[in-house]
Every structure is written in C-alpha cells, then in structure tokens.
Amino acid sequence: MTLAAPLAAQQMIAECDARLGAQDRVNSRGQPLGSVCAVVQQDRANVHRFGKRDGLDLSDPLFGDPKMRKRIMESCRLAPGYAYLQESVFNGTGHGIVVRGRVFNRNGTLEIVVSERAG
C-alpha cells in the first residue's frame, strides 16, 4: 500500500492491491462470507493477523490495527461500475480475483472504495 499526498477536504490516504482467494472467502471460524467488503476485511486479517498471503497481497499501513480492520465493513463500497465483482469473487476459482482498495478520508470519515485491479 502506498500513501498519497493530501488533498483538501477529501484525500486518498492509502491504496492497496489484494488477491481475494478461497481462504479470504471464509471467516476465521470457516463460515462463508457474503460480500466483497467482508472478503476484503478477511483478506486484511489474513495478511496482518494470521500471516496468510495470496500471491499479490500487499501489506498496508492501516489495517494491521484490529480496530481499523473492524471499520472496513462500515466504510467499504464497490466503485461505480464494479458491481460484477460480487459475483466474480464468489464464483471465481480458488486463485481469486485481484482488487484495488483505495482508502479516503472524506471530511473525517473513512471510505474504502474497491475496484478490480487493471492489468
């Protein structure tokens, strides 16, 4: 994840690519997850808490903190035009799909916008 230069009222504070694979589609108790944002949250827990990375998972400066990981579900949304990710993540192969998460500070509110990583 890289930090971006601050902007006025809304700023991108971090950006990260993650492969959402089979191990990310279930929670820590092995129960299936139901949304892309839940899978992103589990991916970050797998990277930071459990040391389980898929091939393209990158570390980030925010979600090593368990309190910040808990905020993913309330702050996450799919970018416009990426609703298809819901089906792609859950109907894909075990290798997973690579997404890009952009974390914004929007007037003091955390917002995580998920899209598919290009290329």
C-alpha positions as CSV (number, residue, x, y, z in Angstrom):
1,M,0.0,0.0,0.0
2,T,1.3,3.5,-0.7
3,L,0.4,6.7,0.9
4,A,-0.9,9.5,-1.3
5,A,-0.3,13.2,-1.0
6,P,-3.0,15.0,1.0
7,L,-5.8,16.9,-0.8
8,A,-8.3,19.4,0.5
9,A,-11.5,18.1,2.1
10,Q,-11.1,14.6,0.7
11,Q,-7.8,12.8,0.4
12,M,-6.7,9.4,-0.6
13,I,-4.6,8.1,2.4
14,A,-3.7,4.7,1.2
15,E,-4.0,2.3,-1.8
16,C,-3.5,-1.5,-1.8
17,D,-3.9,-4.4,-4.2
18,A,-5.1,-7.8,-2.8
19,R,-5.9,-11.2,-4.3
20,L,-9.2,-12.3,-2.9
21,G,-8.7,-16.1,-2.9
22,A,-10.5,-19.1,-1.4
23,Q,-9.0,-18.5,2.1
24,D,-10.4,-15.0,2.2
25,R,-14.0,-16.1,1.3
26,V,-14.5,-17.7,4.8
27,N,-14.2,-16.0,8.2
28,S,-11.7,-17.1,10.9
29,R,-14.2,-19.8,12.0
30,G,-14.5,-21.2,8.5
31,Q,-18.0,-19.7,7.8
32,P,-18.7,-18.4,4.3
33,L,-18.7,-14.7,3.8
34,G,-21.4,-12.9,1.8
35,S,-20.0,-9.7,0.4
36,V,-16.9,-8.4,-1.3
37,C,-16.3,-6.0,1.6
38,A,-16.4,-8.9,4.1
39,V,-13.8,-10.7,2.0
40,V,-11.6,-7.6,1.8
41,Q,-11.8,-7.4,5.6
42,Q,-10.9,-11.1,6.0
43,D,-8.0,-10.7,3.5
44,R,-6.6,-7.9,5.6
45,A,-6.9,-10.1,8.7
46,N,-5.2,-13.0,6.9
47,V,-2.3,-10.7,5.9
48,H,-1.9,-8.9,9.2
49,R,-3.1,-11.2,11.9
50,F,-2.6,-14.7,10.5
51,G,0.3,-14.2,8.1
52,K,-1.6,-15.9,5.3
53,R,-1.0,-14.1,2.0
54,D,-2.2,-14.9,-1.5
55,G,0.3,-14.2,-4.3
56,L,-0.4,-10.5,-4.9
57,D,-1.4,-9.4,-1.4
58,L,0.4,-6.3,-0.3
59,S,0.8,-5.1,3.2
60,D,-0.7,-1.7,4.2
61,P,-0.1,0.9,6.9
62,L,-3.7,0.9,8.2
63,F,-5.2,-2.5,8.7
64,G,-2.6,-4.1,10.9
65,D,-4.6,-2.4,13.7
66,P,-7.6,-4.6,14.5
67,K,-9.8,-1.5,15.2
68,M,-9.1,-0.3,11.7
69,R,-9.9,-3.7,10.2
70,K,-13.3,-3.6,12.0
71,R,-14.1,-0.3,10.3
72,I,-13.8,-1.9,6.8
73,M,-17.4,-3.2,6.8
74,E,-18.9,0.1,7.7
75,S,-16.6,2.1,5.4
76,C,-16.4,-0.2,2.3
77,R,-18.2,0.0,-1.0
78,L,-17.7,-1.1,-4.6
79,A,-16.6,1.6,-7.0
80,P,-19.2,2.6,-9.7
81,G,-19.3,0.1,-12.5
82,Y,-17.8,-2.8,-10.4
83,A,-21.0,-4.4,-9.0
84,Y,-20.0,-7.5,-11.1
85,L,-17.2,-8.1,-8.5
86,Q,-19.8,-9.6,-6.1
87,E,-20.4,-12.5,-8.5
88,S,-16.7,-12.7,-9.7
89,V,-15.3,-13.0,-6.2
90,F,-17.7,-15.8,-5.1
91,N,-18.0,-17.7,-8.4
92,G,-14.3,-17.5,-9.3
93,T,-11.6,-20.0,-9.0
94,G,-9.6,-20.7,-5.9
95,H,-6.9,-18.4,-7.3
96,G,-9.0,-15.4,-6.7
97,I,-9.5,-12.0,-8.3
98,V,-7.2,-9.1,-7.7
99,V,-8.8,-5.9,-6.4
100,R,-7.5,-2.5,-5.6
101,G,-8.7,-0.8,-2.5
102,R,-8.4,2.9,-2.2
103,V,-8.8,4.4,1.3
104,F,-10.1,8.0,1.5
105,N,-10.6,10.5,4.3
106,R,-13.8,12.3,3.4
107,N,-14.1,15.2,5.8
108,G,-13.1,13.0,8.7
109,T,-15.0,9.8,7.6
110,L,-13.1,6.8,6.4
111,E,-14.2,5.5,3.0
112,I,-12.8,2.4,1.2
113,V,-13.6,2.1,-2.5
114,V,-12.9,-1.3,-4.1
115,S,-12.4,-1.9,-7.8
116,E,-10.8,-4.6,-9.9
117,R,-7.1,-4.0,-10.4
118,A,-6.3,-3.3,-14.1
119,G,-3.6,-5.3,-15.8
